[in-house]
Amino acid sequence: MTTELSRRRFADVLAATVIAAYVLVALGTAVSTTDSAAACSAWPTCATDPIVGSATGDTLLYWGHRAAALVAGCLVLASGFAARRVEVGRRVTGLVGCALVLFPVQVLLGATIAVGGPSIAGPIHLALAMAIFACLLVALVFTLEDGTLEAEPGRMTPTPDASTAGDDAGGAPQSTPQPTGRIARLKRTTGAYLTLTKPRLMWLLCLVALAGMGLATLSGAALEPSTALATLAGGVLAIGASGTFNHVYERDRDRRMDRTSDRPLVHDLVPARNAVAFGVGLTVGSMIVLLTWVNGLAAVLTLAAIGYYAVLYTAVLKPNTAWNTVLGGGAGALPAVIGWVAVTGRVGLPAVALAAVIFLWTPAHFYSLAIAYRDDYARGGFPMYPVAEGVAAARRHVAFYLGATLLAASGLGWVAGLGWVYGVTSIALGTVFLCSVVRQFRRPTDEVALRSFYVSNYYLGAILLAIVLETLVIGS
């Protein structure tokens, strides 16, 4: 009992260290992209420039970074001592030891930057901070896993070919009462077609595209309201087309799953042939809008996004490989590039950086949902990662992809030159996201996993809004 308590306390200290290391990385990128570095030109004290740094938030941001470094350093040291006293295994001890060795080097590089060292010190300083965070996060995951692996359910075998099963297999949909009045039938049909477009996905993907457009303005390009509206309109039509094709292809598998058994094609509210025609019409409409009011490259990328989701992800990856979510993440990442291209007519590095954040966020986001609904996915015949590899492996991947997402988001702030609004938002929501994933190890229940899924939505939505605020509101 004493050993278990010691390990739990060690895990608590390590979790706090991981959070502190992340805050340090995020604050460091915010300092490097603002005038905060110019506000203090000495180390460890702060020789404030009377013109640049007096009575401004830059000095506070810089001192906040130094305070975070002090806290993180103390916690790294505490984790190192605790790892020697608690039986945590060689790999955890080695990872914590790696962070313990790298941290003084990173501090020296920070001091070099403060007194006007070579420019190469900045990127190395950031890379070392990210490496320290990565070592600590992996050590934390291994530590938390030791207490949950034995209690985890094992791998599951999805139904081999759900598409050939009858309606009575698994969870057969119940017949729904048919409306009798003309108005009622019209409302039902309209609602069914609207459901085919997956409207709940639209707000987030449109926000991704809007953030991409906002980032494009940092390159000096002007964002015309007509361009923004046309890009979003074309994107909405494209998202609707992708969702419709997904409904059509998966209609037989949807009959077997409780989560999707109420979809329109399951209950024949829309004939499959009509749904295909509807999807084609939305695709054509999207192309007309983008070609007429935006530009050809944006239209080509949007068509590629439709094909990516409807063909590569839905028909090829999702039913055939446990890596479907990871490989399919490009469909959700493309709107970031499309938004940038709509403004500039070409692809830019900040847009690619934002797309990388979305790509890495997708498994950290969706694996939590797949954990909660793993039985449902198994009935549908989908080899989702928690179904094929087990819940423990999926939870580990959630943590690792979350870490990669947080680092990529910090890298985006550095590449795009985003300021304190983005930095503070990413720190606050990133910490909440990280805590929700740690809680999945502490309380490995479906409810906790589903809560983490919702938190991931809030995290992405918040940092995208921060980008929009910084680029289109504050910076305008």
C-alpha positions in Angstrom: 0.0 0.0 0.0 2.9 2.3 0.8 4.5 1.6 -2.5 1.3 2.3 -4.4 0.9 5.6 -2.5 4.4 6.6 -3.3 3.9 5.8 -7.0 0.8 7.9 -7.0 2.5 10.8 -5.4 5.4 10.5 -7.9 2.8 10.5 -10.8 1.2 13.6 -9.3 4.6 15.4 -9.2 5.4 14.2 -12.7 2.1 15.4 -14.0 2.7 18.8 -12.5 6.2 18.8 -14.1 4.7 18.0 -17.5 2.2 20.9 -17.2 5.0 23.3 -16.1 7.2 22.2 -19.0 4.3 22.8 -21.4 3.6 26.2 -20.0 7.3 27.0 -20.3 7.3 26.0 -24.0 4.2 28.0 -24.8 5.4 31.1 -22.9 8.8 30.8 -24.6 7.2 30.9 -28.1 5.1 33.9 -27.0 8.2 35.8 -25.8 10.1 35.1 -29.0 7.3 36.4 -31.2 6.6 39.6 -29.3 8.8 42.5 -28.1 9.1 40.8 -24.7 12.7 39.7 -25.4 13.7 43.4 -26.1 12.0 44.4 -22.8 14.7 42.6 -20.7 18.3 42.7 -21.9 20.0 41.0 -19.0 20.1 37.7 -17.1 19.1 36.7 -14.4 17.9 40.2 -13.6 15.9 42.3 -16.1 17.5 45.5 -17.4 14.4 47.2 -18.7 14.8 49.3 -21.8 13.1 52.6 -21.0 11.6 52.9 -24.4 10.6 49.3 -25.2 9.8 47.7 -21.9 8.6 50.3 -19.3 5.1 49.9 -18.0 4.1 47.4 -20.7 2.9 43.8 -20.7 6.0 42.7 -22.5 8.0 42.9 -19.3 5.3 40.9 -17.4 5.3 38.3 -20.2 9.1 38.0 -20.0 9.1 37.7 -16.2 6.3 35.2 -16.5 8.5 33.1 -18.7 11.4 33.3 -16.2 9.0 32.4 -13.4 7.8 29.4 -15.3 11.4 28.3 -15.9 12.1 28.5 -12.2 9.0 26.5 -11.3 9.6 23.9 -14.1 13.2 23.6 -13.0 12.3 22.9 -9.4 9.7 20.3 -10.5 12.1 18.6 -12.8 14.6 18.4 -9.9 11.9 17.1 -7.6 10.8 14.5 -10.2 14.5 13.4 -10.6 14.9 12.9 -6.8 11.5 11.1 -6.6 12.4 8.7 -9.5 15.4 7.6 -7.5 13.4 6.9 -4.4 10.4 5.2 -6.0 10.4 2.0 -8.0 9.3 3.3 -11.3 11.3 1.3 -13.8 14.4 2.0 -15.9 12.6 3.7 -18.8 10.9 6.2 -16.6 14.0 6.9 -14.6 16.0 7.3 -17.9 13.4 9.7 -19.4 13.3 11.9 -16.2 17.1 11.8 -16.1 17.2 13.0 -19.7 15.0 16.0 -18.8 17.2 16.6 -15.7 20.3 16.8 -17.9 18.8 18.9 -20.7 17.2 21.5 -18.4 20.5 23.3 -17.3 21.6 23.4 -20.9 18.3 25.0 -21.9 18.7 27.6 -19.1 22.2 28.5 -20.3 20.9 28.9 -23.8 18.1 31.2 -22.5 20.7 33.3 -20.7 22.7 33.5 -23.9 19.7 34.8 -25.8 18.9 37.4 -23.1 22.4 39.0 -23.3 22.3 39.1 -27.1 23.8 35.7 -28.2 23.8 34.3 -31.7 20.5 33.9 -33.5 20.8 30.1 -33.7 20.5 29.9 -29.9 16.8 30.7 -30.2 15.7 27.7 -32.2 17.9 25.4 -30.2 16.5 26.8 -27.0 13.0 26.0 -28.2 13.9 22.6 -29.5 15.4 21.6 -26.1 12.3 22.8 -24.3 10.2 20.7 -26.5 12.5 17.7 -26.0 12.2 18.1 -22.2 8.4 18.2 -22.4 8.4 15.1 -24.6 10.6 13.1 -22.2 8.5 14.1 -19.2 5.2 13.3 -21.0 6.4 9.8 -22.1 7.6 9.2 -18.6 4.2 10.2 -17.2 2.3 8.0 -19.6 4.5 5.0 -18.7 4.0 5.7 -15.0 0.2 6.1 -15.2 -0.1 2.9 -17.3 1.5 0.8 -14.6 -1.6 1.2 -12.6 -4.2 0.6 -15.3 -2.9 -2.0 -17.8 -4.0 -5.0 -15.8 -7.6 -3.8 -15.5 -8.0 -2.8 -19.2 -10.2 -4.9 -21.6 -8.2 -6.5 -24.3 -8.5 -6.3 -28.1 -11.8 -6.9 -29.8 -12.6 -8.5 -33.1 -14.9 -6.4 -35.3 -17.6 -8.1 -37.3 -15.8 -9.1 -40.6 -18.3 -7.8 -43.1 -21.1 -5.8 -41.7 -22.2 -4.7 -45.1 -23.6 -8.1 -45.9 -25.4 -8.5 -42.7 -29.2 -8.2 -42.5 -31.1 -5.5 -40.6 -31.6 -7.9 -37.7 -27.9 -8.2 -36.9 -26.7 -6.4 -33.8 -28.8 -3.3 -33.3 -31.5 -3.3 -36.0 -33.2 0.1 -36.3 -36.8 0.3 -35.3 -39.3 1.6 -37.8 -40.3 5.2 -37.3 -43.8 6.5 -37.6 -44.5 8.1 -40.9 -45.9 11.7 -40.9 -49.2 12.0 -42.6 -49.5 15.7 -43.4 -47.8 17.4 -46.4 -46.0 20.0 -44.2 -44.9 17.3 -41.8 -43.5 15.2 -44.6 -41.7 18.2 -46.1 -40.1 19.0 -42.7 -39.0 15.4 -42.3 -37.5 15.2 -45.7 -35.7 18.6 -45.3 -34.4 17.6 -42.0 -33.1 14.3 -43.4 -31.2 16.0 -46.2 -29.8 18.5 -43.7 -28.6 15.6 -41.5 -26.8 14.1 -44.5 -24.5 17.1 -44.6 -23.3 16.6 -41.0 -23.9 20.2 -39.9 -22.2 19.6 -36.5 -18.9 19.3 -38.3 -19.3 22.5 -40.2 -18.7 25.1 -37.5 -15.3 23.7 -36.5 -14.1 23.2 -40.1 -15.3 26.6 -41.1 -13.4 28.0 -38.1 -10.3 26.2 -39.4 -10.6 27.8 -42.8 -11.3 31.2 -41.2 -8.1 30.9 -39.1 -6.2 30.0 -42.2 -7.5 33.2 -43.8 -6.5 35.2 -40.7 -3.0 33.8 -40.8 -2.7 34.8 -44.5 -3.2 38.4 -43.5 0.1 38.2 -41.5 1.8 37.9 -44.9 0.6 41.3 -45.9 -2.3 40.1 -48.0 -5.7 41.7 -47.6 -8.8 39.7 -46.8 -11.8 40.9 -48.6 -15.2 40.2 -47.0 -16.5 38.8 -50.3 -13.6 36.3 -50.4 -14.2 35.2 -46.8 -17.9 34.7 -47.4 -17.4 32.8 -50.7 -14.7 30.6 -49.2 -16.9 29.7 -46.2 -19.9 29.1 -48.5 -17.9 26.9 -50.8 -16.5 25.1 -47.7 -20.0 24.5 -46.3 -21.2 23.0 -49.5 -18.0 20.8 -49.7 -18.5 19.6 -46.1 -22.1 18.8 -46.9 -21.0 16.8 -49.9 -18.4 14.8 -48.0 -20.9 14.0 -45.2 -23.5 12.9 -47.7 -21.2 10.5 -49.5 -20.1 9.1 -46.1 -23.8 8.5 -45.2 -24.3 6.7 -48.4 -21.3 4.4 -48.2 -21.8 3.5 -44.6 -25.5 3.0 -44.5 -25.4 -0.7 -44.1 -22.9 -0.6 -41.3 -24.8 2.3 -39.6 -27.8 -0.1 -39.2 -25.7 -2.2 -36.8 -24.5 0.7 -34.6 -26.5 2.3 -31.8 -24.7 5.6 -32.4 -25.7 5.8 -36.0 -28.9 3.8 -36.2 -31.0 7.0 -36.5 -29.4 8.2 -39.7 -31.7 9.1 -42.6 -30.5 6.3 -45.0 -30.9 3.7 -42.3 -34.6 4.5 -42.2 -34.9 5.0 -45.9 -35.9 8.7 -45.4 -33.8 9.5 -48.4 -33.2 7.0 -51.2 -29.5 6.2 -51.7 -29.7 7.3 -55.4 -31.2 10.7 -54.4 -28.5 11.1 -51.7 -25.7 10.5 -54.3 -27.3 13.1 -56.6 -27.5 15.5 -53.6 -23.9 15.0 -52.8 -22.9 15.5 -56.4 -25.0 18.7 -56.6 -23.3 20.1 -53.4 -19.9 19.3 -54.9 -20.7 21.1 -58.2 -22.1 24.0 -56.2 -19.0 24.3 -54.1 -16.8 24.3 -57.2 -18.9 27.0 -58.9 -18.7 29.2 -55.9 -14.9 28.8 -55.4 -14.0 29.1 -59.1 -16.2 32.2 -59.5 -15.5 34.2 -56.4 -12.2 32.7 -54.9 -9.5 31.1 -57.1 -8.7 27.9 -58.9 -6.2 26.5 -56.4 -8.7 26.8 -53.6 -11.3 24.9 -55.7 -8.8 22.1 -56.5 -7.8 21.7 -52.9 -11.5 21.7 -51.8 -12.2 19.0 -54.4 -9.2 17.0 -53.0 -10.6 17.4 -49.5 -14.0 15.9 -50.6 -12.2 13.0 -52.3 -9.9 12.5 -49.3 -12.8 12.2 -46.9 -15.4 10.4 -49.1 -13.0 8.0 -50.8 -9.7 7.6 -49.1 -11.0 7.8 -45.5 -14.5 6.5 -45.7 -14.1 3.8 -48.4 -10.5 2.8 -48.1 -9.0 3.5 -44.6 -11.9 3.4 -42.1 -13.1 -0.2 -42.9 -9.7 -1.7 -43.4 -7.1 -0.3 -41.0 -6.7 0.6 -37.3 -4.7 3.6 -38.5 -7.7 5.1 -40.3 -8.1 8.1 -37.9 -4.4 9.0 -38.2 -4.1 8.7 -41.9 -7.5 10.3 -42.5 -6.7 13.4 -40.5 -5.6 15.2 -43.6 -9.2 15.7 -44.6 -9.8 18.0 -41.6 -6.4 19.7 -42.0 -6.9 20.8 -45.6 -9.3 23.7 -44.8 -6.4 25.5 -43.0 -4.5 25.5 -46.3 -7.6 26.3 -48.3 -8.2 29.4 -46.2 -4.7 30.6 -46.7 -4.8 29.9 -50.5 -8.2 31.7 -50.8 -6.4 34.9 -49.7 -2.9 34.6 -51.2 -3.4 32.2 -54.1 -0.5 30.1 -53.0 0.4 27.7 -50.1 2.4 29.2 -47.1 4.3 27.8 -44.2 2.0 29.1 -41.4 -1.0 27.4 -43.2 1.0 24.1 -43.3 1.8 24.6 -39.6 -1.9 25.0 -38.7 -2.7 22.0 -40.9 -0.1 20.0 -38.9 -1.8 21.0 -35.6 -5.2 19.8 -36.9 -3.6 16.6 -38.3 -2.0 15.7 -34.9 -5.1 16.8 -33.0 -7.4 14.4 -34.8 -6.3 11.2 -33.2 -6.0 12.8 -29.8 -9.5 14.0 -30.3 -11.2 11.0 -32.0 -9.5 8.1 -30.1 -11.3 9.2 -26.9 -14.7 8.9 -28.7 -13.6 5.6 -30.2 -12.7 4.3 -26.7 -16.2 5.2 -25.4 -18.0 3.7 -28.4 -15.6 0.7 -29.0 -18.4 -1.9 -28.7 -20.5 0.0 -31.2 -17.6 0.3 -33.7 -16.9 -3.4 -33.3 -20.6 -4.2 -34.1 -20.3 -2.0 -37.2 -17.2 -3.9 -38.4 -14.8 -0.9 -38.1 -11.3 -1.7 -36.9 -10.9 1.5 -34.9 -7.7 1.6 -32.9 -9.3 0.8 -29.5 -11.1 -2.1 -31.1 -8.1 -3.6 -32.9 -5.3 -2.7 -30.4 -7.1 -2.4 -27.1 -8.1 0.5 -24.9 -4.8 0.8 -23.1 -2.9 1.3 -26.4 -5.5 3.8 -27.6 -5.3 5.8 -24.4 -1.5 5.9 -24.7 -1.8 7.2 -28.3 -4.2 9.9 -27.1 -1.6 11.1 -24.7 1.2 11.0 -27.2 -0.7 12.7 -30.0 -1.9 15.3 -27.5 1.7 16.0 -26.6 2.5 16.3 -30.3 -0.5 18.7 -30.8 0.6 21.0 -28.0 4.1 21.2 -29.4 2.8 21.8 -32.9 0.5 24.5 -31.6 3.5 26.2 -29.9 5.5 25.8 -33.2 2.6 27.4 -35.0 2.8 30.4 -32.7 6.5 30.7 -33.4 6.3 30.3 -37.2 3.3 32.7 -37.6 4.5 35.2 -35.0 1.3 35.0 -33.0 1.2 37.0 -29.7 -0.1 36.9 -26.2 -3.8 36.2 -26.9 -2.9 33.0 -28.7 -0.2 32.1 -26.1 -2.5 32.5 -23.1 -5.4 30.7 -24.8 -3.2 27.8 -25.8 -1.7 27.5 -22.4 -5.0 27.6 -20.6 -7.0 25.2 -22.8 -3.9 23.0 -23.4 -3.5 22.5 -19.7 -7.2 21.6 -19.4 -6.9 19.2 -22.3 -3.8 17.6 -20.8 -5.5 17.2 -17.4 -8.5 15.5 -19.0 -6.3 13.0 -20.7 -4.4 12.3 -17.4 -7.7 11.7 -15.8 -8.4 8.9 -18.3 -5.6 7.0 -16.8 -6.7 7.8 -13.2 -10.4 6.9 -13.9 -10.4 4.6 -17.0 -14.2 4.8 -17.7 -16.1 5.5 -20.9 -17.6 8.7 -19.3 -14.2 10.2 -18.6 -13.0 9.3 -22.2 -16.1 11.0 -23.7 -15.5 14.1 -21.5 -12.0 14.3 -22.9 -13.4 14.1 -26.4 -15.5 17.2 -25.7 -12.6 19.0 -24.0 -10.6 18.4 -27.2 -13.2 20.3 -29.2 -13.1 23.2 -26.8 -9.3 23.3 -27.0 -9.2 23.4 -30.8 -12.1 25.9 -31.0 -10.4 28.2 -28.5 -7.0 28.4 -30.2 -8.7 28.9 -33.6 -10.7 31.7 -32.2 -7.6 33.2 -30.7 -5.9 33.1 -34.1 -9.0 34.9 -35.6 -8.9 37.5 -32.9 -5.2 38.2 -33.2 -5.2 38.4 -37.0 -8.6 39.8 -38.0 -9.7 41.8 -34.9 -6.8 43.0 -32.8 -4.3 43.2 -35.7 -6.7 44.8 -38.2 
